[in-house]
Amino acid sequence: MESYLSKCILFFGLNYLENINNSLDKKKYLLFNSLLKSSKVRITNFMLVISLYDDLDFKCHFRLTRNSVEVLMCKMKPYYIRHTNVGRPVVDFKKATLMTIWYLSNTETFRQIGDRFGLNRGHACRTIHKYLQSLSILLDDFIIWPKGISETITVQEFKNLRLNHMPNTIGCIDGCHIRIHSPKYKRSEYTNRKMFQSIVLLAVCNANLEFTYIFSGWPGSSHDARVFKNSSLGDTLLNNPQEIVTKDVHLLGDLAFPLLESLIVPYKAVHILSEKEKLFNKRLSSTRVVIEQAFGLLLGRFRRLKSLEAKSIRLMSLAVTGACILHNLVLKNNDLMEIDTNTEHLNLDHLIEETETN
């Protein structure tokens, strides 16, 4: 009887211990499962992968050389705005730089960029926009209007550009439509004549394809003449041109711009022009084509500008400004790239018409 009782106690004791172990294993499983759900899996070693890229692969992905990125980081470090909000880790300066360049050079979404660099979507979006905001502070350091000796050098560079050049040219001006995803209630306002939504980038460039003036963010439905009139450059040339250009020096524009003392445009009504007037149009068009080449180089290098999407027009304009600053930075650093021959997003109709006529 005693042996039977001891066996029963042993049996129930072992069964109780087994139940305790099972409950502990179940609790461990539930705890492990909850930890997996709370922490999303992301790429954590992409910065290491970037360091292993050779120079060719690095430029293919980022559209800039390593040397150009280092120059940008040296220029940007004093101006980089670092936010240390509670509960939000501060993104490393190098990672923020590479992430912003990746954003401008590719067409990935913020979710894809954040996953690539080990951040969530919102954190990546905020970091890129804050970096672009800091980059806009360098606008006057890279996009410089030629004055004094610089003006003389610019005129000479246009003279050396082509045999049949336009004399005393200080720059070429034109507008470029940057495709955007506009809000539904503003689609008609930003729909251009090619029936897609865009903002206008008004720019002036020199013979080296470097921008000397930019003005972005105006609705795509606006004519280039209206954008020019509302820009600071247009206001100065219309009222006080002597503030920025000397006498006998001028810009070259197309038929969309008004004829001014400091802004030369082609003759209209090409079917009744004399031979000298046709030659004038031909020389002007062949010299002014550098602004089209500059736009092609800008859109070819920074693919983000082929389709912009952001919460506001201000953020889209900020991205355009940042791309133009980087455009000048890489050209000054001899970081060359082939000009994109795809002119789908450029406003080239007037240039094609002039070329065919001439």
C-alpha positions as CSV (number, residue, x, y, z in Angstrom):
1,M,0.0,0.0,0.0
2,E,2.8,2.4,0.9
3,S,4.7,1.5,-2.3
4,Y,1.5,2.2,-4.4
5,L,1.0,5.6,-2.6
6,S,4.7,6.6,-3.2
7,K,4.3,5.7,-6.9
8,C,1.2,7.9,-7.2
9,I,2.9,10.8,-5.5
10,L,5.9,10.4,-7.8
11,F,3.7,10.2,-10.9
12,F,1.7,13.4,-10.0
13,G,4.9,15.1,-9.0
14,L,6.5,14.4,-12.4
15,N,3.4,15.4,-14.2
16,Y,3.3,18.7,-12.3
17,L,6.9,19.5,-13.2
18,E,6.2,18.7,-16.9
19,N,3.3,21.1,-16.9
20,I,5.4,23.8,-15.3
21,N,8.1,23.3,-18.0
22,N,5.5,23.4,-20.8
23,S,4.1,26.7,-19.5
24,L,7.6,28.2,-19.2
25,D,8.4,27.1,-22.8
26,K,5.1,28.7,-24.0
27,K,5.8,31.9,-22.1
28,K,9.3,32.0,-23.7
29,Y,7.8,31.5,-27.1
30,L,5.2,34.2,-26.7
31,L,7.9,36.6,-25.4
32,F,10.2,35.9,-28.3
33,N,7.3,36.2,-30.8
34,S,6.3,39.6,-29.3
35,L,9.9,40.8,-29.6
36,L,10.0,39.9,-33.3
37,K,6.8,41.7,-34.0
38,S,7.9,44.9,-32.2
39,S,11.3,45.2,-34.0
40,K,11.1,45.2,-37.8
41,V,13.8,43.6,-39.8
42,R,15.8,46.2,-41.8
43,I,19.1,46.3,-43.7
44,T,21.8,47.2,-41.2
45,N,25.0,46.9,-43.1
46,F,24.4,49.0,-46.2
47,M,27.0,51.6,-45.1
48,L,29.5,48.8,-45.1
49,V,28.4,47.7,-48.5
50,I,28.9,51.3,-49.8
51,S,32.5,51.3,-48.5
52,L,33.2,48.2,-50.5
53,Y,31.9,49.7,-53.8
54,D,34.7,50.5,-56.3
55,D,34.7,54.0,-57.8
56,L,32.7,53.0,-60.9
57,D,29.9,51.2,-58.9
58,F,29.8,54.2,-56.5
59,K,29.3,56.7,-59.3
60,C,26.7,54.4,-61.0
61,H,24.6,54.3,-57.8
62,F,25.1,57.8,-56.4
63,R,25.8,59.6,-59.7
64,L,28.7,61.5,-58.0
65,T,32.3,60.4,-57.4
66,R,33.6,59.8,-53.9
67,N,35.7,63.0,-54.2
68,S,32.6,65.1,-54.9
69,V,30.8,63.6,-51.9
70,E,33.8,64.4,-49.7
71,V,33.8,68.0,-50.9
72,L,30.1,68.3,-50.2
73,M,30.6,67.0,-46.7
74,C,33.3,69.5,-46.0
75,K,31.1,72.3,-47.2
76,M,28.0,71.1,-45.4
77,K,29.3,70.1,-42.0
78,P,29.1,73.6,-40.4
79,Y,25.6,74.1,-41.7
80,Y,24.0,70.7,-41.0
81,I,21.0,71.1,-38.7
82,R,21.1,68.4,-36.1
83,H,17.8,67.7,-34.2
84,T,17.9,65.8,-31.0
85,N,14.3,65.2,-30.2
86,V,13.5,62.9,-27.3
87,G,13.1,59.3,-28.4
88,R,14.5,59.8,-31.9
89,P,18.1,58.9,-32.6
90,V,20.3,61.4,-34.4
91,V,21.3,60.2,-37.9
92,D,25.0,60.1,-38.6
93,F,26.2,63.0,-40.8
94,K,27.8,60.7,-43.4
95,K,24.7,58.5,-43.6
96,A,22.4,61.6,-43.9
97,T,24.7,62.9,-46.8
98,L,24.7,59.6,-48.7
99,M,20.9,59.1,-48.1
100,T,20.1,62.6,-49.5
101,I,22.3,62.0,-52.6
102,W,20.7,58.6,-53.1
103,Y,17.3,60.2,-52.9
104,L,18.2,62.8,-55.6
105,S,20.0,60.3,-57.8
106,N,17.4,57.6,-57.8
107,T,13.6,57.2,-57.9
108,E,13.1,55.0,-54.8
109,T,10.4,55.9,-52.3
110,F,11.1,57.0,-48.8
111,R,10.1,53.6,-47.5
112,Q,12.6,51.9,-49.8
113,I,15.4,54.4,-48.9
114,G,14.6,54.1,-45.1
115,D,14.7,50.3,-45.3
116,R,18.0,50.4,-47.2
117,F,19.7,52.7,-44.7
118,G,18.2,51.1,-41.6
119,L,15.5,53.7,-40.8
120,N,11.8,53.9,-40.8
121,R,9.9,55.8,-43.5
122,G,9.2,58.9,-41.5
123,H,12.6,59.2,-40.1
124,A,14.2,58.9,-43.5
125,C,11.8,61.5,-44.9
126,R,12.5,64.0,-42.2
127,T,16.3,63.5,-42.4
128,I,16.4,64.1,-46.1
129,H,14.3,67.2,-46.0
130,K,16.3,68.7,-43.1
131,Y,19.5,68.0,-45.1
132,L,18.1,69.7,-48.2
133,Q,17.1,72.6,-46.1
134,S,20.6,72.9,-44.7
135,L,22.0,72.5,-48.3
136,S,19.9,75.5,-49.5
137,I,22.0,77.7,-47.2
138,L,24.9,77.1,-49.6
139,L,22.9,78.5,-52.6
140,D,24.9,81.8,-52.8
141,D,28.2,79.9,-52.5
142,F,27.7,77.8,-55.6
143,I,25.2,79.6,-57.8
144,I,26.9,82.9,-58.3
145,W,26.0,85.7,-60.7
146,P,29.1,86.8,-62.7
147,K,30.3,90.3,-61.8
148,G,33.5,92.3,-62.4
149,I,36.3,90.0,-63.5
150,S,34.0,87.0,-63.5
151,E,31.7,88.8,-66.0
152,T,34.6,89.3,-68.4
153,I,35.7,85.7,-68.1
154,T,32.2,84.5,-68.8
155,V,31.9,86.6,-72.0
156,Q,35.2,85.3,-73.2
157,E,34.2,81.7,-72.5
158,F,31.1,82.1,-74.7
159,K,33.3,83.6,-77.3
160,N,35.6,80.5,-77.2
161,L,32.6,78.2,-77.2
162,R,31.8,78.4,-80.9
163,L,33.2,79.9,-84.0
164,N,29.9,81.6,-84.9
165,H,29.0,82.9,-81.5
166,M,26.9,85.7,-80.2
167,P,29.2,88.5,-78.9
168,N,29.0,89.9,-75.4
169,T,26.9,87.0,-74.0
170,I,26.9,86.7,-70.2
171,G,24.4,83.8,-70.0
172,C,21.5,81.9,-71.5
173,I,18.1,81.8,-69.9
174,D,15.2,79.3,-70.2
175,G,12.6,77.5,-68.3
176,C,12.3,73.7,-67.6
177,H,9.2,71.8,-66.4
178,I,9.9,69.4,-63.5
179,R,7.2,66.8,-63.3
180,I,5.4,66.6,-59.9
181,H,2.6,64.8,-58.1
182,S,0.4,67.7,-57.2
183,P,-2.5,67.6,-54.8
184,K,-5.9,66.9,-56.4
185,Y,-7.3,70.3,-55.6
186,K,-4.3,72.0,-57.4
187,R,-4.0,69.9,-60.5
188,S,-5.4,72.4,-62.9
189,E,-3.1,75.1,-61.5
190,Y,0.0,73.0,-62.0
191,T,-1.0,71.3,-65.3
192,N,1.2,72.6,-68.2
193,R,0.5,72.7,-71.9
194,K,1.8,69.2,-72.3
195,M,-1.0,68.0,-69.9
196,F,1.1,66.9,-67.0
197,Q,1.6,68.5,-63.6
198,S,4.9,70.4,-63.1
199,I,6.7,73.2,-61.5
200,V,8.9,75.6,-63.5
201,L,12.7,75.9,-63.0
202,L,13.8,79.2,-64.5
203,A,17.6,79.2,-64.8
204,V,20.6,81.0,-66.4
205,C,23.8,79.2,-67.2
206,N,27.2,80.0,-68.5
207,A,29.3,78.4,-71.2
208,N,30.5,75.7,-68.8
209,L,26.8,74.6,-68.2
210,E,27.0,75.9,-64.6
211,F,23.9,77.7,-63.3
212,T,24.4,81.3,-62.4
213,Y,20.8,81.9,-61.4
214,I,17.8,79.7,-60.5
215,F,14.2,80.3,-59.6
216,S,11.9,77.3,-58.9
217,G,8.5,76.4,-57.6
218,W,6.2,78.4,-60.0
219,P,3.2,76.5,-61.2
220,G,3.6,74.7,-64.6
221,S,0.6,76.3,-66.1
222,S,2.4,79.7,-66.1
223,H,4.1,81.0,-69.2
224,D,7.9,81.5,-69.1
225,A,7.4,85.2,-69.5
226,R,5.2,85.4,-66.4
227,V,7.7,83.3,-64.4
228,F,10.5,85.6,-65.6
229,K,8.5,88.7,-64.6
230,N,7.9,87.4,-61.1
231,S,11.5,86.4,-60.5
232,S,14.1,88.6,-58.9
233,L,16.2,88.5,-62.0
234,G,13.3,89.6,-64.2
235,D,12.4,92.4,-61.8
236,T,16.0,93.7,-61.9
237,L,16.4,93.5,-65.6
238,L,13.1,95.3,-66.2
239,N,13.7,98.1,-63.7
240,N,17.4,98.4,-62.9
241,P,19.5,96.2,-65.3
242,Q,22.7,98.2,-64.5
243,E,22.7,96.5,-61.0
244,I,23.7,93.1,-62.4
245,V,24.9,93.7,-66.0
246,T,27.2,96.3,-67.6
247,K,26.4,98.1,-70.8
248,D,26.6,96.1,-74.1
249,V,26.4,92.8,-72.2
250,H,23.3,90.7,-72.5
251,L,21.5,87.4,-71.9
252,L,20.1,85.1,-74.6
253,G,16.6,83.9,-74.5
254,D,13.9,82.3,-76.7
255,L,10.7,83.8,-78.0
256,A,8.9,83.3,-74.7
257,F,10.9,86.1,-73.1
258,P,10.5,89.9,-73.7
259,L,13.0,91.8,-75.7
260,L,15.1,94.0,-73.5
261,E,18.3,96.0,-73.7
262,S,20.0,93.3,-71.6
263,L,18.0,90.3,-73.0
264,I,18.1,89.4,-76.6
265,V,15.6,87.1,-78.3
266,P,15.2,85.8,-81.9
267,Y,13.3,87.5,-84.7
268,K,9.7,86.4,-85.0
269,A,7.8,85.6,-88.3
270,V,10.7,83.5,-89.7
271,H,9.0,83.2,-93.1
272,I,9.6,86.9,-94.0
273,L,13.1,87.3,-92.5
274,S,16.0,88.5,-94.5
275,E,19.2,86.4,-94.8
276,K,21.0,88.5,-92.2
277,E,18.1,88.1,-89.8
278,K,18.0,84.3,-90.3
279,L,21.8,84.2,-89.7
280,F,21.2,86.2,-86.5
281,N,18.6,83.7,-85.3
282,K,20.8,80.8,-86.2
283,R,23.8,82.2,-84.2
284,L,21.6,83.0,-81.2
285,S,20.0,79.5,-81.2
286,S,23.4,77.7,-81.5
287,T,24.8,79.7,-78.6
288,R,21.6,79.5,-76.4
289,V,21.5,75.7,-76.7
290,V,23.9,75.5,-73.7
291,I,21.0,76.0,-71.3
292,E,19.1,73.0,-72.9
293,Q,22.3,71.0,-72.4
294,A,22.5,72.1,-68.8
295,F,18.9,71.0,-68.1
296,G,19.6,67.7,-69.8
297,L,22.7,67.1,-67.7
298,L,20.8,68.1,-64.5
299,L,17.9,65.7,-65.2
300,G,20.2,62.9,-66.4
301,R,22.3,63.0,-63.3
302,F,19.5,63.6,-60.7
303,R,16.7,61.2,-61.7
304,R,14.5,62.3,-58.9
305,L,13.7,65.5,-60.9
306,K,12.0,63.4,-63.5
307,S,9.1,62.9,-61.1
308,L,8.9,64.7,-57.7
309,E,6.5,63.8,-54.9
310,A,6.3,65.6,-51.5
311,K,3.8,67.0,-49.1
312,S,4.2,70.6,-50.3
313,I,5.5,72.6,-53.2
314,R,8.1,74.1,-50.9
315,L,9.7,70.7,-50.3
316,M,9.6,70.0,-54.0
317,S,11.3,73.3,-54.8
318,L,13.8,72.5,-52.1
319,A,14.8,69.3,-53.8
320,V,15.2,71.2,-57.2
321,T,17.4,73.8,-55.5
322,G,19.5,71.1,-53.8
323,A,20.0,69.3,-57.2
324,C,21.1,72.6,-58.9
325,I,23.6,73.2,-56.1
326,L,25.0,69.7,-56.5
327,H,25.1,70.2,-60.3
328,N,27.4,73.2,-59.9
329,L,29.5,71.5,-57.2
330,V,30.3,68.4,-59.4
331,L,31.0,70.5,-62.5
332,K,33.5,72.7,-60.5
333,N,35.0,69.4,-59.2
334,N,35.4,68.1,-62.8
335,D,32.9,65.3,-62.1
336,L,31.7,64.9,-65.6
337,M,28.8,62.8,-67.0
338,E,27.3,62.3,-70.4
339,I,24.4,64.6,-71.2
340,D,21.1,62.8,-71.3
341,T,19.7,62.9,-74.8
342,N,16.2,62.1,-73.6
343,T,14.4,65.5,-73.9
344,E,11.0,64.2,-72.9
345,H,10.8,66.4,-69.9
346,L,12.5,69.5,-71.4
347,N,10.7,72.5,-73.0
348,L,12.4,72.1,-76.4
349,D,9.6,72.7,-78.8
350,H,10.6,76.3,-79.7
351,L,14.3,75.1,-80.1
352,I,13.2,72.4,-82.5
353,E,11.0,74.8,-84.5
354,E,13.9,77.3,-84.8
355,T,16.4,74.6,-85.9
356,E,14.1,73.2,-88.6
357,T,13.3,76.7,-89.9
358,N,17.0,77.7,-90.0
